[in-house]
Amino acid sequence: MSIAGNLEHLQQQIHEACRRANRSDSEVALMAVSKVHPVEVILEAYAAGQRLFGENRVQEFQEKSQHLAALNDAEFHLIGPLQSNKTTRAAELFQAIDAVDSLKIAQRLDAAAKALGKKLPILVEVKLSHEESKHGLDPAELPALLAAMEPLESVEAVGLMTVPPWSEDAELARPYFRDLRKLRDQSLTSFPKLTQLSMGMSNDFQVAIEEGSTCVRVGTALFGKRIVASAG
Ligand SMILES: *Cc1c(COP(=O)(O)O)cnc(C)c1O
């Protein structure tokens, strides 16, 4: 299958999930997750009409971005964890940062965005499972983080993001998607800008759409399996 063919198939699946959930297709963005893949797949997806992309490493995207200057209407979001020594680079390279989980990172991004004269939309990554390895903010700390971010002028929290524990069975992700939506709905009264819900990946995006996702992050189903070269 070609990338263009996969894209068309995904859009059809998104359409059907929206119909089941009584939602309009325009409420759900498809983000193409191009991490690990070479820059050629980004160019191919772009040629097929894709404009929204997700990358998870600052360094990797910095190298790719040198070959992407011509795609000036494409949007690239950072969807992976961000170390504080890479916030300046991240603010330069990306149109939005979708996995912020601490005030320290938000403040650093704010300073970097201010220096660039740009306003950076941010999603707060929330950790809803008890897995040791996962990044993300404890949901109990969300109101305090959002309140502390309010005075920051160059970053704006526009939504929440989560990565549930991986499973073959998409239904096992449903409670996590439901929890994220609940958290967003509870926060909306005090933080009306917090509208977006980035949730759902290749194996569970239809369930995520049924639970209110506004952005599904799809890698494998669009670009195929990621082959990670082993070190050494
Ligand atoms: C890699 C990645 C994805 C895409 O995962 P697939 O299962 O390949 O669709 C989505 N979100 C995040 C945060 C990722 O790191």
PDBQT file of the ligand as one rigid body, heavy atoms in Angstrom, charges set to zero:
ROOT
HETATM    1  C1  LIG A 301       5.085   6.921  18.090  1.00  0.00    +0.000 C 
HETATM    2  C2  LIG A 301       3.970   7.675  18.682  1.00  0.00    +0.000 A 
HETATM    3  C3  LIG A 301       2.680   7.637  18.114  1.00  0.00    +0.000 A 
HETATM    4  C4  LIG A 301       2.323   6.792  16.899  1.00  0.00    +0.000 C 
HETATM    5  O1  LIG A 301       2.230   5.443  17.244  1.00  0.00    +0.000 OA
HETATM    6  P1  LIG A 301       1.698   4.333  16.205  1.00  0.00    +0.000 P 
HETATM    7  O2  LIG A 301       1.288   3.211  17.059  1.00  0.00    +0.000 OA
HETATM    8  O3  LIG A 301       2.843   4.016  15.313  1.00  0.00    +0.000 OA
HETATM    9  O4  LIG A 301       0.560   4.938  15.460  1.00  0.00    +0.000 OA
HETATM   10  C5  LIG A 301       1.693   8.395  18.705  1.00  0.00    +0.000 A 
HETATM   11  N1  LIG A 301       1.945   9.155  19.793  1.00  0.00    +0.000 NA
HETATM   12  C6  LIG A 301       3.161   9.225  20.361  1.00  0.00    +0.000 A 
HETATM   13  C7  LIG A 301       3.361  10.079  21.552  1.00  0.00    +0.000 C 
HETATM   14  C8  LIG A 301       4.210   8.491  19.831  1.00  0.00    +0.000 A 
HETATM   15  O5  LIG A 301       5.416   8.559  20.416  1.00  0.00    +0.000 OA
ENDROOT
TORSDOF 0
